[in-house]
Amino acid sequence: IAGVQMFDANIYLPAGPVRYGTDPWHEHVQHAIATADKLGLEFHLMNTPGWSASGGPWVTPERSMKKLVWSETAATGGGALTLAVAPPKIEPLKFRTPPAKKLENFFRDIVVLAVPAESTRRTPDWEFKTKLKEKTLTAASLDTDATGCISRAQVLDLTTDFDAATGTLRATLPAGEWTILRFGFTSTSSTNHPAVPEGHGLEIDKMDADAVSFYFDQALGRILREAGPRVGRTLKGLLFDSFEGGPQTWTDTFPAQFRALKGYDFVPLLPVLTGRVVESPSFTEAALHDFRGAVEQLIAKNYFGTMQRRAHERGMVVYAEAQGGPLNPVSANEFVDVPMNEFWMPDTAPRFPRIKLVTSVANVLGRPLVAAESFTAKPEDGRWLATPATLKDPGDYAWTAGINRFILHHYVHQPTDDGPGFGLGRYGTHFGRLNTWWPLAGAWIDYVARGQFLLQQGRTVADIAFLHTEDHGYAFPGGMVTTPAGYDFNIVYPHHLAAMTWRDGALTLPTGPAYRVLMLPANWTADLATLRRL
């Protein structure tokens, strides 16, 4: 066993005497780091209380994850009008454990737009296309029919005519019926979990690099300061476990960041995020595609990129299950040193497609280590039922998918010698000193250690590059790829093509992989840059 990853989690357990963030708690953490140092073990910190994702009591609503909201008000044009435009309905903040000091949600205006009310055409499945949920999006057919659509010239910006303090609009609209869209943003109310009350709070804004850097200092600063010279020597890793923070669709500086990424102003196109069709269905689909791509890129760069930079400054590396919800594992793992996935008892096979996506990304990026939260289990598959004999097959299967470092889920601190001891709530395989077979597990641990050492010495050889579509995100449909026996594949993304060269009969990446076949998915779409590259 090479090291530990430390969580402070709270699930189905009574309150203990050592409370998160107190001086005794920090003394215990430093004792654990010092013990790991003495034993030659690596020590990694989960970046937040709980197992998801990056939050705590130091995060104010204004620094939390944000979402776009809007209200709709009917108006009749043809002359000057004075109209009360209500703000969107703002939900109160929700906490699993209410904070000691009550926090109020907030709302900030972005823009007030008017669109023709008679433009009734709507984008099919638009909520999935705007909220970045886990769903494979089917590419829409080319459709330039403008019937029932809003032309860009019909999107009127009335912000200068609007008094946000009173909610009053004084404007002159062309004749006809109009809908006034008041756009703004507020907190998503997402919180880290499962965390003790002292460590529970709002999730930090994942698209705001300054907020993320602030979070790093608040959540990790004292531990790193007190660890002193052990940081980078023993305290080597910063962990991001399962991302269960939900979608984020806005941040204060989103308009400027979007323009920098995509080269145009997205604010006049905000009606497409309400399901309305601007210009044509294909134009709207393209705008939504850019929006999704911008959100994914900003979370990758400003969240994982900032955390990785701060970790590297201290000689640490980032381990992350950088997938799920709004996270695209391809863009996010560019800022992760050790990509991770997970597999569950008693069968790894259902996780294979998702593991394969992450191990492919690691191979394409040249990451030699690919880790997994390993042997976790639902209550019916846990309950002290597993043994080394039942662990072997799921672990071997994970190796065939490309995993080469197991993170055993879980080994819970046992403050007494009374068995069977504490667990991580109802979940996981119960590794640990109070399990009856733990003293006899040395042979299996040695087998895993030797197998992983060998796997870590080489590189994955894949003959087939499966050209993924960005809009599939993390919902990779495993049935898309069927390979002949004895051949393996990597999933690549269109932007990887730019780095490929044709050499010795193969498409070769600078990081090492070489592919003899390029395979396209069903229902494939591509932008012009990809088509030209091909």
Secondary structure, 3 states (H helix, E strand, C coil): CCEEEECCCCCCCCCCCCCCCCHHHHHHHHHHHHHHHHHCCEEEEECCCCCECCEECCCCHHHECEEEEEEEEEEECCEEEEEECCCCCCCCCCCCCCCCCCCCCCCEEEEEEEEECCCCCECCCHHHHHHCCCCCCCCCCCCCCCCCCECHHHCEECHHHEECCCCEEEEEECCCEEEEEEEEEEECCCECECCCHHHCCEEECCCCHHHHHHHHHHHHHHHHHHHHHHECCCEEEEEECCCCCCCCCECCCHHHHHHHHHCCCCHHHHHHHHCECECCHHHHHHHHHHHHHHHHHHHHHHHHHHHHHHHHHCCCEEEECCCECCECHHHHHHHCCEEEEEEECCCCHHHHHHHHHHHHHHHHHCCCCCEEEEEECCHHHCCCCCCHHHHHHHHHHHHHHCCCEEEECCECCCCCCCCCCCCECCECCCECCCCCCHHHCHHHHHHHHHHHHHHHHCCCCCCEEEECCHHHCCCCCHHHCCCCCCCCEEEECHHHHHHCEEECCEEECCCCCEECEEECCCCCCCCHHHHHHC
